[in-house]
Amino acid sequence: MGVAAQTREPGVHWVRAGETVYTIARQNGIDAYRLITLNKLSAPFNLFEGQRLALTGSAVSTGETTTITAALPASSATAASDAVNLTPSTPDGAVPAARPVFTDRADEPPDHPVVAHSSMQVSPPASAGGFVWPVQGRILSEFGPKGGGRYNDGINIAARSGSAVRAADSGVVAYAGNELRGFGNVLLIKHAGGWMTAYAHNDAVLVARGERVQRGQVVARVGDSGNVDRPQLHFEIRKGKQAIDPLSQLPRPSAAATTRRDAG
């Protein structure tokens, strides 16, 4: 049945062609994160024409199944969510939630228990030379578990605001925007062999989606956008949807860069 034939219900939105979680949230004046959790949507948050979405807790469906009539084209925000896998698997019964990037603020509670991460060793990217450091600076937080059940999917590197952020390897820009909660201005680059790098908290992103970039090219400027309180770069390396410890893939840092390991 088409969207036009759907019965109007208070607190309910019927998805139309071309709409995304983010456009629907803006249109109805609610937070995209709340829309995702109310409807138990999982990354990459694909929507379908005719899909029923609750806008309020009282409108949450109790077993209704909506007929899928046509798939929507993925938006840039959907592509970003898919690329960084912001909704990791959760224990049975838990509501999937888009987890903001880990920051160095020790007083922030975790959004939910975090699982399905790995520090496994994998082969380096197929391109000659491998990854290079996106920026030089002191490491504020390394990859792995932190206190209070949090987990850092990458590393956070302190750097002066406005410093050049360089592409860690050649590739194609998969996403450039600020629609990912907690990450601020984000850049995602796809590389050969199923590799992906993510650069978050930028002051500005200097390349556009679909643009081809070269290893070492300046692609962004360091900033403090998103959920951080000092200039820094949050940097991730992923193989498929699996987060990999960047320090296992990057060359040894220069003598100018000092590393501090988090106590937990």
C-alpha positions in Angstrom: 0.0 0.0 0.0 1.3 3.4 -0.9 2.2 6.1 1.6 -0.8 8.2 0.5 -3.1 5.5 1.6 -1.6 5.1 5.0 -3.9 6.1 7.9 -2.8 9.2 9.8 -1.8 8.5 13.3 -0.7 11.0 16.0 3.0 10.7 16.6 3.6 8.5 13.6 5.5 9.3 10.4 5.2 7.2 7.2 8.4 7.2 5.2 8.3 8.8 1.7 10.8 8.3 -1.1 14.0 10.1 -0.6 13.6 10.6 3.2 16.3 9.7 5.7 16.4 9.3 9.5 18.0 12.8 9.7 15.6 14.6 7.4 12.6 13.1 9.2 14.0 14.0 12.5 14.5 17.6 11.4 11.1 17.8 9.8 9.4 16.7 13.0 11.6 18.6 15.4 13.0 15.6 17.3 16.5 14.3 17.8 17.7 11.7 15.2 19.1 9.6 18.0 15.7 9.5 19.7 14.1 8.5 16.4 16.6 5.7 16.0 16.1 4.3 19.5 12.3 4.6 19.5 12.2 2.5 16.4 15.1 0.2 17.3 16.8 1.0 14.0 20.2 -0.5 13.3 23.0 0.9 11.3 23.1 1.8 8.4 19.6 3.0 9.2 18.2 2.2 5.8 14.5 3.3 5.4 11.9 2.1 3.0 8.9 3.9 1.4 5.8 3.2 3.4 7.8 2.3 6.6 6.1 3.3 9.9 8.2 5.3 12.3 7.1 6.3 15.8 7.9 9.9 16.8 6.8 9.4 20.4 7.0 6.6 22.9 3.2 6.2 22.9 3.3 5.6 19.1 5.8 2.7 19.2 4.3 -0.3 17.4 3.6 -3.5 19.3 4.1 -6.1 16.6 2.8 -4.3 13.5 4.7 -5.2 10.4 4.9 -2.6 7.6 5.0 -3.8 4.0 8.1 -2.7 2.3 7.3 -1.3 -1.2 10.5 0.2 -2.4 14.0 0.8 -1.1 15.2 4.3 -0.7 18.5 5.5 -2.1 21.2 5.8 0.6 21.9 9.4 1.8 25.4 10.6 2.7 24.4 10.2 6.4 23.4 6.6 5.8 26.6 5.9 4.0 28.5 7.4 6.9 26.7 5.3 9.5 27.3 2.2 7.5 31.0 3.0 7.0 31.8 3.5 10.6 29.4 0.9 12.0 28.2 3.2 14.8 25.7 0.7 16.1 27.8 -2.3 17.4 26.0 -5.5 18.3 24.4 -5.4 21.8 23.3 -8.0 24.3 19.9 -9.6 23.7 17.1 -7.2 24.7 19.3 -4.1 24.5 18.2 -1.2 22.2 20.8 -0.5 19.6 22.2 3.0 20.1 24.4 5.3 18.0 27.4 5.6 20.3 29.3 8.9 20.2 33.1 8.8 19.9 35.0 8.3 23.1 36.6 11.5 24.4 39.1 12.2 27.1 36.5 13.5 29.5 36.6 11.1 32.4 33.3 12.3 33.9 31.1 11.3 30.9 29.1 8.0 31.5 28.9 5.4 28.7 25.8 5.4 26.5 25.6 1.6 26.7 27.8 -1.5 27.1 30.1 -1.9 24.2 31.0 -5.2 22.6 32.3 -6.7 19.4 35.6 -4.8 19.1 39.0 -6.2 18.2 42.6 -5.4 18.4 43.4 -8.2 16.0 46.5 -8.0 13.7 45.6 -7.8 10.1 47.6 -7.4 6.9 48.4 -3.8 5.9 46.6 -2.1 3.1 47.5 -3.3 -0.4 48.7 0.1 -1.6 52.4 0.6 -1.5 53.7 2.4 1.6 50.7 1.6 3.9 49.2 4.2 6.1 50.9 7.5 7.2 50.1 9.6 10.3 47.2 12.0 9.6 48.6 14.5 12.1 51.6 14.7 14.5 50.9 15.2 18.2 50.6 13.7 21.7 48.2 10.8 21.9 45.5 11.6 24.4 43.7 8.3 24.2 44.7 4.9 22.7 42.6 2.2 21.1 40.7 -0.1 23.5 38.7 -0.3 26.7 38.5 2.6 29.1 37.0 3.1 32.5 33.3 2.8 33.0 32.7 0.4 30.2 33.7 2.8 27.4 35.8 1.8 24.4 37.8 3.8 22.0 37.5 2.6 18.4 40.6 4.6 17.4 43.1 7.0 18.8 42.8 10.7 19.8 45.7 12.9 18.9 46.2 16.4 20.4 47.2 19.0 17.8 47.0 22.8 17.4 43.7 24.1 16.1 43.9 24.6 12.4 46.8 22.1 11.9 46.7 20.1 8.6 45.0 16.7 8.7 46.4 14.5 6.0 44.9 11.4 4.3 46.5 8.3 5.8 46.3 6.6 2.4 45.0 7.2 -1.1 41.3 6.6 -1.6 37.9 8.1 -2.3 35.9 10.3 0.1 32.9 8.3 1.3 31.5 11.0 3.6 32.1 14.6 4.6 29.7 16.2 7.1 28.6 16.6 10.6 25.5 14.4 11.0 27.1 11.8 13.2 26.3 12.5 16.8 29.3 13.4 19.0 31.9 13.3 16.2 31.6 16.9 15.0 32.9 17.5 11.5 33.7 14.0 10.1 35.6 12.8 7.1 35.6 9.1 5.9 37.9 7.8 3.2 37.6 4.4 1.5 40.8 2.7 0.5 41.6 -0.3 -1.6 41.1 -3.8 -0.1 38.1 -2.9 2.1 40.0 -0.4 4.3 38.4 2.7 5.7 39.9 5.6 7.7 37.9 8.1 9.8 38.9 11.6 10.9 36.7 13.4 13.4 36.4 16.6 15.5 37.8 18.6 12.5 37.4 22.4 12.4 36.9 22.1 8.6 36.8 19.4 6.0 38.5 20.4 2.8 37.3 17.7 0.4 33.9 16.5 -0.8 32.2 13.2 -1.1 33.3 11.3 -4.1 36.5 13.2 -4.4 39.7 11.1 -5.0 42.5 11.9 -2.5 46.2 11.0 -2.4 48.2 9.7 0.6 49.5 12.7 2.5 47.1 15.2 0.9 45.7 17.9 3.3 42.0 16.9 3.7 40.9 18.7 6.8 41.9 21.1 9.6 42.2 20.1 13.3 39.5 21.4 15.5 37.3 20.7 18.6 34.0 20.1 17.0 31.7 17.5 18.5 32.0 16.0 22.0 35.5 17.2 22.9 36.8 20.2 24.8 40.2 20.7 23.2 41.6 20.6 19.7 42.3 17.0 18.6 41.9 14.5 15.9 40.0 11.2 16.5 41.4 8.8 14.0 40.1 5.3 13.2 41.2 2.5 10.8 38.7 -0.1 9.8 38.9 -3.3 7.8 35.4 -3.8 6.6 33.3 -2.9 9.7 36.0 -4.1 12.1 37.8 -1.4 14.1 41.6 -2.0 14.1 44.1 -0.4 16.5 45.7 2.4 14.4 49.0 2.0 16.2 49.3 -1.5 14.8 49.1 -0.1 11.2 50.9 3.3 11.5 54.7 3.7 11.4 56.4 4.4 14.7 55.6 8.0 15.7 58.4 10.6 15.3 60.5 11.7 18.2 58.5 14.9 18.4 55.3 12.9 19.2 55.0 11.6 22.7 52.6 8.9 23.7 50.6 8.6 26.9 48.8 5.4 27.6 45.5 5.7 29.4 45.3 4.0 32.8 41.9 2.7 32.0 
